[in-house]
């Protein structure tokens, strides 16, 4: 454990200083090892380990962050180019299953375009396979397509796929257009092992689903706990376990590896200590491999292997040594793991259990013991059973409390959240998850012996247990203050009011508005947007409660996630136009579904007509209002985009025209009504089936900055060239959300400042304008 500290320090130093792995560094590293060879002491090994691991990490940085191909892509205008790669293709693991649409290419050569000579190059590239093409044969392939860098996060709090990909060892991704097998490789051990693992997963999935054909959700929960296949269970169930602080029991983690080892030890004691230890090592490594070799499972397998190797060598295992050795081994083979939250949580939690659980259990011991005035020989069986039960509860609570305390600083650092309910929920769900794993193991054992009836019987019992676990997790997650998000931005003086226009892909829209302590959402995007954009943003900004939602129109890409937001944010106020929900919308439409749970024109849902004002502040700070400019009672258009809310937001001395998906019809109506469209900032989203961005409206609005959505992959939702030309001719700053990322708008008394999250584009507008 002591030696792992300088090893981690060397990695951190190399990551921060970007050492160049050249001969002087190699020579210095070798020289620093000489004192240790002369006198083998910890203090002589520490600097040698620090330099060694720093050198190894600098090599890995050169292979990813500083790779020449990545540097070349960064130098191009759009960070992309057409290339042909040559190398081995391997299946791509997506959690606990193979992704049929992707592969990993271990590149040996590259050439620009499709013609010319190949140049040697070593790199790992993620390949998006052509539609309908599947990787069935191992070998050397030539792959032609568009090579590009992963997109950086475009919104605050969003997952950083660039950094994650580089830490995992691949530097870019290729959208393949043509793939040709050049040379087949009959051996290809890695390829065949990955397919063998997939075959095993499919067999296990089939056996654990026997008899549960009508209980697919329960079967999905069992598979999530046994194999980590959490996608099939659905986002609602996964969110319930996450919000109750028990996600580690829902998806494969180190906990499952430990529980499997415990189950195996109970069934293999007849082998003797040494043979049992060897068998358990093989079982946990096989389990980690079958479940996709996820980092958490792999780490736990290494730790258990080190613990169980002790008896094989006639040595007693000590947990501090085990943790330190596991850390050194894992970091030696992959120093990037030090920067992964999972690695830090694994070791942080185990260290906390090591140093804290004993003290907590000692404090609980008086509660567990018999009455000191009662001689133990006179205790009844019921009293003895009570002592045994109390000891088990105290032991479980001490481990849970220590693990929660150990994970707390890391959860705050990485996720900005606290889950107090985990102290209680784990007391119920951890034992239940081990019981679920026991039933799964017995079911698979009977299936192996072709006893299908017993396997089905166990699966049915397991399904009821899984259903109960989901109900418990949902209940714990719904408790007041079950989880709490912290604002870690530590702003010295936040602006009186602010708006964040979020980057939402594929024609969606969502924004956030704050005035003083009032917090509002302007549309929510769809379910995927909520999961990957909106919820991470709310967590990043430490927002636990919203005061209201303004839902512009019934487009699922704008309001599809509204039910999720309402569930998570404890029913904030809802504001829509007087035309929503549209009578002829299908019953499954977003706002139609919402209206069945919350009646319009009630205390929660308010509908607004043309000219009405929506008050967006509570009387403290900068006054903010939103005036409805469209639709009116006569704007009865069948297409949702043509009856969407158009708002004029007044924030202090500044005006923001929020057009949403306004198209030709809406823009013409605004001009015909002579609506007060003059503004400082114009925010628009592209209508997906109509001519929009009229020059007449732009001239009437006279914006000093424009924020617009843009979809480079969908021509009908691309930012119109005439709008770009107009901005260039009028010298109006244009924020293209596809390039700038989300745009933050900070309102101060004397100026307003706009800044793009992705590219840092920034504009400051003075309060002195022609409008005043």
Secondary structure, DSSP 8 states (H G I E B T S, - for coil): -HHHHHHHHHHHHHHHHT----HHHHHHHHHHTHHHHHS--HHHHHHHHHHHHHHHHHHHHHHTTT-HHHHHHHHSSSSEEEEEEEEEEEEEEETTEEEEEEEEEEEEEEEETTSS--EEEEEEEEEE--TT----S-EEEEEEEEEE------STT---HHHHHHHHT--EEEEEEEEEEEEE-S--HHHHHHHHHHHHHHHHHHHHTTT-TT-HHHHHHHHHHHH---GGG-HHHHHHHHHTT-HHHHS--HHHHHHHHHHHHHHSGGG-HHHHHHHHHHHHHHHHHHTT--HHHHHHHHHHHHHHHHHHTT----HHHHHHHHHHHHHHH-GGGGGSHHHHHHHHHHHHHHHHHHHHHHHHHHHHS--TTS-GGG--HHHHHHHHHHHHHHHHHHHHHHHHHHHHHHHHHHH-EE-TTHHHHHHHHHHHHHHHHHHHHHHHHHHHTT-HHHHHHHHHHHHHHHHHHHHHHHHHHHSTTSSEE------SS--SEEEEE---STT--EEEEEETTEEEEEEE--HHHIIIIIHHHHHHTT----SEEE---S-HHHHTTHHHHHHHTT--EEEEETT-S-TTS-TTSHHHHHHHHS-BTSSSEEEE-TT-EEE---SSSS-EEEEEEE--TT---SSGGGG--EEEEEETTEEEEEEET--HHHHHHHHHTT-----SEEEE---TTS----HHHHHHH--SEEEE---TT-GGGS--HHHHHHHHHHT-EEEEHHHH-SEEEEE-SSEEEEEETTT--EEEEES--TT-
